[in-house]
Amino acid sequence: MVMRGGTSKGAYFLAEDLPSDPAERDDLLLRVMGTPDPRQIDGIGGAHPLTSKVAVVSRAAAPGADVDYLFLQLGVADATVSDRQNCGNLLAGVGPFAVERGLVAAGDERTSVRIRMVNSQSVATATFPTPGGAVDYAGDTAVSGVPGTAAPIVLDFAETEGSSCGSLLPTGRLRDVIDGIEVTCVDNGMPVVVAAASALGVTGYESPDELEALRDRVQSLRLRAGELMGLGDVSAAPVPKTTLVAPPRDGGTICTRTFIPLRVHASIGVLGAVSVATAVLMDGAVGHGLAAFPPPGVPMGIEHPAGRLDVRVELDGRAVRRSGVVRTARKLLDGTVFPRSGP
């Protein structure tokens, strides 16, 4: 099944329909998506990292969840498959997909699905409308970066703190200096390096295309950050992401521009936004002094090139109490894909 999840798009598979051997599975998925090729012309990928994604879903292998969700990020021009990060956007489609495939029984009005994100072993609960026992994708919830509206999917996260790095502040410090730039390295579901846009000589309000010239500088920054965060050599890895922050200018809490890891995101990833919001909340972290915080109980507005993403993060000191967002998803097609036969 091909679904739009949040501001991403990907192919959703039942784990049982894919080879059990990871190498064979990855080879098949590369041929399904049309990688390596910058156009992905011979597959179903969309020629961009945001549309070259795969969700592998199965019944939960252990208590505490209903289904397991493995996220795989496929390269576009490069034949790479990575499981080193979560994807909160494709996550939005996992609950509806699980109901559609009969892994979870639908409620009469709404359904909640507990999803173990295999990449980090953290759990998210997705709640969405299922009137009459069937998934209803139609609704009036708008998501910046997605045309039109759809049904709301409420995502509540648990145990995302230190998802990839083992701790919320992987370096043990609120601030580090890398290449002469002050950064905050944070991991609340997604390893992110937060830096002030002004420190890289830009405003933070540029379009994604205008920021492409910073690729080499951002790569140098994140390579060093990856080592400090305990991720080792990240030269071929999709994490950490790098997010430049600036004061909000559209009524939000903070303005962001995110590199994923080198192309600039057209909006911002769900868990990337959660991690940035988490960093900004901590007094002394990069971005804290730039933020315009909302009243208690009001979501934080994370501004990005396509609009804003509202997130809720509650901290107890430097510990995460809870975090969540509202996303939408839509089934685009359900059928048979024919992978190319050759490498």
N, C-alpha and C positions, 0 to 999 in steps of 0.2 A: 504494500500500500504506500502511495506517495502522499504525504501530508505536509501542509504548512503548519509549523509549530512556532508561535510567536512571530519573530521576524526572520526565521530561518525556514528552510525547506529540506526534506530528506526522505529517504526510503526506510520504511518500517518493515522489519521481518520478524517472524517467529523464529526463535533460536533453532527449533527442530527442523526448520526448512533450509538451514544453512549447514555446511560441513562442520563437524565438531572440532576438527583440527584447525587451530587459529591461522596457520599459514595458508591452508587451502581456502578457508573462509575469506581471508583478506585478498587472496588472488582473485577469487570469484567477484568480490565486491568492487575491486578496481576495474574489472571488465564490465560489470554492470553499470558503473558510473561513467565509464569512458576515460579513465585516468590511465596513463599520463597524456594529457593534451590540454593546452590552455583553453580550448573551446569545448572540450568533452563532447565532441560532435558525434562520437560513436557510442554514446551511452546516455543515461538519464540525468547526469549531473548538470548543473546550471552554470558552469564556468566561473564559479566564485566559491570561496571557502564557506560562505553562508548557505550555499545550496549543494554542497558536496559532503553530505552528512548521512549517517546511518544510525538507526536505532534497532537494537536487537533485544527482543522482549520474550520473556518466558514466565511460567508460573514460578513463584518465589521458591528458592531452594532451601530457605531457612525461615523460622518463625519471625514475626515482626513486620512482615510485608506481604502484600498480595501478589506482586509481580516483581521480577528483576529486570532492570533496564541497563544494558551496556551501550554506551555511546562510542561511536567510532568516527573520527574526523579523517576524511580522505583528502589527500592532496589533489590539486587540479593539474598543474603542469608536471608535478613530481609524483612518482608512484609510491606514495607514503600512506600508511594507515596508522593512526595513533589512538590509543586508549588512555592517554595521560591527562585527560580533562573530562569534566562533565559538560553537558549542554542543557541549560535551563530552558532554552527555547524549544528544542525538540521534546524536552520533558513534557511540555504542555500537551502534546499529542499522545503520550503514552497511555494515559487513563482511557481516553476514548478508543484508542486502538485495542487495548486489552478487552474492553467491552465488545467491540466489533468482532473480535476473534474468539469470543467465548471464554476468555481466561477469567473474567470477573462477571458476576451476575449484576445486571443493572437494577437500580432502585426504581420505584414508581415515578418519582419526581426528580431526585438528585442522586448522584452516586459519588462516593468517595473511594479512591483507590490509593492504597499505600504502596509506594514505589521505592524499591531499593535501587539507588544509583550505584551500580556495580563498580564503576570507576573509583568511587571514594568510600563505598560501603555506608553512605549516609542515606537517610530516608526522607522522602517528600510525600506529602499527601495532596492529591489532586481531587478537587471537588467540582463537578460540572453537571449541567442539566441533562436528565434522561427521562423526559415525560413519556409515560406509557411504556417504560422499559426500553427505550431506544435512544441512542445519542442524538441530541439536537445541536447542530452546529450553528444555527441561526440565532442572532441576538443583536443587541444594540451597544455592545462594548467595543470601543475603538482602541486600537493599539497604534501608537506612533510608528510610522514606517510600514504600515499595512493598509492597503485601500479598504474602504468600507468598514463594516462592523460584523461582529460574530458573538457567539455565546461566551460568557465569562468562564474562565477556568481558574479557580483560586488555587495557588500553590503555596503550601506551608512547608518550610524546611526544618529539619531536625538534624543535629550533629554534623552540620556542614563546616564547623570551625576546624581549620587545619585539614581540609579534605585531601589535599595532595602533599602538603608540606609537614603535617603533623602538629602544627600550632597556628594560632591566629596571626601571630607576628613571627614569621619563620626565622628572622635574624635575631630575635630576642630584643629588638630595639624599635622604638617608634619612628626613628629616622636613621637613615644611612646616607652616606655621601658616595656616589658612584660617578666617576668621570667628572667630578666637580659639581654634580647636581644632587640636591637633597631629594630623597625619595622615601616613601613609606612602602614597605613590602608587606602585603596582607593576604590572607587566605581564608575567606569565609565562603567556601564553595568553589572558588576559582582563584588561583594564584595571580595576583595583580601587583604591578609596580606602579605606584601613584607618584606623579611628578607635576609640579606646577608648570603650566604651559609657558609662562614667562621665562622659566629657567632654560628653556630650549629656544628662546628668541621668537616665540609666536604668541598670538593672543589667546588661542584656545577656542576661537570662534570660526576658524577657517573651515572650508569644505574638506571632505576626505581627499579629494584630488589635490588640493593645495598643500596638504601635509605629506604627500608621498615623498617629497624631497628629504624628509627626515628619516627615511628608512635606515640608512647606514648608522646614523647616530643612535636611533632607537635600538637597533640590533646590538650595538656595542654595550648599551646600557643594560639590556635585558640578559645578555650573555653573562655579564658579571653578576647581575641580580640573581640569576638562576643558581649560580654557585653559592652565593650567600644564603639563599633560601633552601639549600640542601637538595636541589633538583639536579645537580651535576651539570653535564654538558647539555645545554638546551638548544644548540645550534639547529638541530633538526626537529625540535619539539614545538608544539603549538602553545605551550605555556613556559614562562609566565606571559600574560598579556601586559601591555603598557598603556596606562591611561593618563592623559594630560588633563589637568583640571584648571578651571578658571572660575571667577565669580559668576553666579547665575545672571542671565539677562532676560529670562522669559518667565519669571515667577517661580522658578524651581529652587532647589537647594544648592546645587552645584552644576557647573557646565563641564561636559566631558568630551574628549576625543580619544578613541581607543584603537590601538594597533593590535591585529589578530593573526599572527604576532607582528607582521610587517605591513600588510595591507590595512588600510584604515577602515574600521567598521562603519557601515552606513547608518547604524544606530548604536546600540550597545547590547551585549549579551546579558541575559537575566542574572546569572550568578556573578558575572563581572560587575554589574550594577550593584548587587548586594555587597560584594566585597569593597567596592569604592565607597558606598554609603557607610559601611562599617568603619573604614579608615577615617573618613571625614568626621565621624562622631567622636573620635578619640582626641581629646585635648592634647595638642603637641604634635599630632600627625600632620603630614603635608596635606593641605586642603582644608583643614579645620578652620583656619583663619579666613578662608575665602568664602565659606559657606554662609547661606542665609537659612537658618533652621526654622522649620515650621513649628506651630504650637504643639504641645504634647498630644499624642493620639492621631495626628495628621501625618500621612505618609510623606516621605522625603521624595522630592521630585528631582530625578537625575536627568538633566538635560543632555541631549545628544543631537547629532546632525539632523535626524528626522523628527525630532520633537522632544518628548520626555517619557521616562519610565518611572512610575511611582512605586516605591518599595518601602516595606516596613522592616526596621531593624531595631531590636531592643537589646541594650547591653547592660551588664552588671559589672561595672569596672571594665576589665578587659576580657570578660567572658560574654558569650552570646546567649541571650535568653531565647530569642526566636527571630525568625525573619520570614518574609513572604512577599509575593507579588500576585498581580492578576494578569493573566495572559489570555490569548485566544488560540484556537487551532481549527483547521478545516481539512476534511478528507478531500483530496484532489482527484485521485484515481485509485482503483482497486483492480488488479489484473495480473497478467503474466509479463515478466520482463525477460528479454532474450539477450544474454550477455554475449559479447564478441567471443569468438572461439580462440583467438590467438592472444599472445602476451601484449 
